[in-house]
Amino acid sequence: MWVSFLGNILKFRISWDSWEELDTTEIVHGAQSLHWLVWPRIDKGSLENLATECPRIVVNPRPSPFGLRGTQVPGEALPDIILDDPFVKDIDPKTWAVQGFKPRAISPSLCGSCDELSMAEKFRLAFLERDNRLAPKRAKNARQHQRRAEREWMTMDAGAKAIALASRATKSLHARKLS
């Protein structure tokens, strides 16, 4: 995935079906302007490959008062910087809130000690909570599909259509008699 992302940034055109088919020299030639790569959880093998195949690219640069290789590392390239932090700070927290949504606490009987729950149990509890929350919407959708199916059946079946039209005619005649 990161190779396709880099491909969009670096403007190299390579077609591949798997990682094994990639020609690293073509990738390196496309990276003329890439100086820093922030990859916090890079594995040792990938780091060594980048160091040997792309020695000009610095992975996870560290801040230095002297700069790095004669150039100053931009703040965005430092691993401790959160890139969208200034934008998120300016957003009013009320805009994140969903109208009418009240967060429900997990009942203590279900939770017991939440720190001791396994990941699978946490997912199961979250699924149950979501399932209970969406049950009314599922019921509404089922009723809507039922109404649509009945309406479609009425328009397709000649006998049902005749009965429906006769019923309307009877209702309209009955309404005229009353007025």
N, C-alpha and C positions, 0 to 999 in steps of 0.2 A: 504494500500500500504506500509506504513512504517513497518508493521509487517512482510511482506514478505521480505523486504529489511533487516530488523534485523535478520530474519530467516536465510538468506544467510550468514550474518556476524557471528552470534552466533552459527551456525551449529545445530539448533534444527530442528527436523523433526515432523511437525504437519500438519495434513490434516484438513482443515476446509472449510465450504461453506459460512459461514457468521461470522461476529464479535461476534454474540451472542454465537456461538458454541466454541469459543476459551477458553481453559483452561489456565488461567493465571499462574498457578503453573508450568506448563510445560515450559512456556516461561521464567519464572524466573530461573528455573534450568539450562537453556541453557546459561544464561548471566553471566557466571563465571568471564569473564575478562572485562566486560563492567563497566567502572567507571564513565564516563562522557557522557552525551547525550546533544547535541546542538539541540534545537528545539525552535527557536525564537518566534514563534507564538503559543505556546502551550496553550490550553484552561485550565481553572482552574480545571475542572473535571479530565482531563488526568494527570495534574500535581499532584493532590491529589492521584489518583490511583497509579501512579509511586512511590510516596513518601511512601504509605502504603505497596504496594506489593514488591517494590524493594528499600528498604531504603539505600542500598549501592550505588546506582546510583545517581549521582548529575546531575540535569537538569540545563542547562545554567549556568555553573560555572562562578564565578566572579574572576578576578585576585586578588591575595593576596600575600604580601611579605612573609608570613609565610607558604604558601602552604595550601592545603586543606586536613584535616584529616591526616596530617603527610606526604603527598605526594605533589609534585609540579604538578600543572595543566599544561599540554603541551599547547603551543601556539595555536595549531590547534583546541583545544577544547573550546577556547574562542569565544563567539558569535560575536565579532567585527572583527574577522579575516576572510578575504576572502581567501579561500583555493587555488584558482587557480591564484591569483594575481601575484606571482613571474613568473609564466609561461607566462601569457598574456603580462606582461611588456616586456619580451624579444622578442616578435614577432613584426616584422616590420609592421607598419600600412598599408603599400602598399600591403602586402600579403592578407589583408582582402578585399581590393578593387576588384571589379569585372571589368574585362576588357570591356570597351565600355559602361559601365553603368554610366549614368548621373542622379543624383537624381533630380526629378522634384518637384518644389514647387507647392503646391496646389493653384489654382488660387484664388485671393481674392474674386471674385464673388461667388465661391463655399464656401469659408471658412468664409467670413465675419469676425467674431471675433472667432478664433479657441478655445479660452479659454471658450467661452460660449456654444460651441457645446456639445450636449449630446453624451454619449458613442455610442448610436445607430447610430447617424449621422456620427460620426467619422468612425465607421465600414462601413457604407454605402459608404462614400467617399473613403475609402481605397479599398473597393471592386470594385468601379467604376474605380479607377486608375489602379488596377491590371487587371481588365477585359480589359481595353483599351490597356494596355501594352502587354497582351497575345493574343489579337485579331489576329495579323499577324501569330502567331504560330498555332492558331486554324485553320485559313484559309489554311495554308500550309498542316497541317495534313489532313484536309478534302479533299484537292486535291489529296494527296497521297493515301488516302483510295479509292477515286473514281478511280484513275488509277489502283490500285490493283484489285478492283472489276471488272473493264473492262477487265483487263488481265485474271483474273480467268474465267470470262464469256466466253472469247475467247477460252480458253483451254478446257472448259467444253462443250460448244455448238458446235456440229459438223458442222452446217451450217455456223456459224461465223468463225470457224476454216478454212473451205474450202474457204470462201471469203478472209480471211487474207492471206492464202497460194497462192491463185490465184493472189492477189494483188502483193505479193512479186515476183511471177514468172513474172508477167507483167513488173514490175519495172526492174528486172534483164535482161529480153529480151530487153527492151527499152535501158538500159545502154549498152548492147552489140552492138546494132545497131549503137549507137553513136560513138563507138570506132573503 
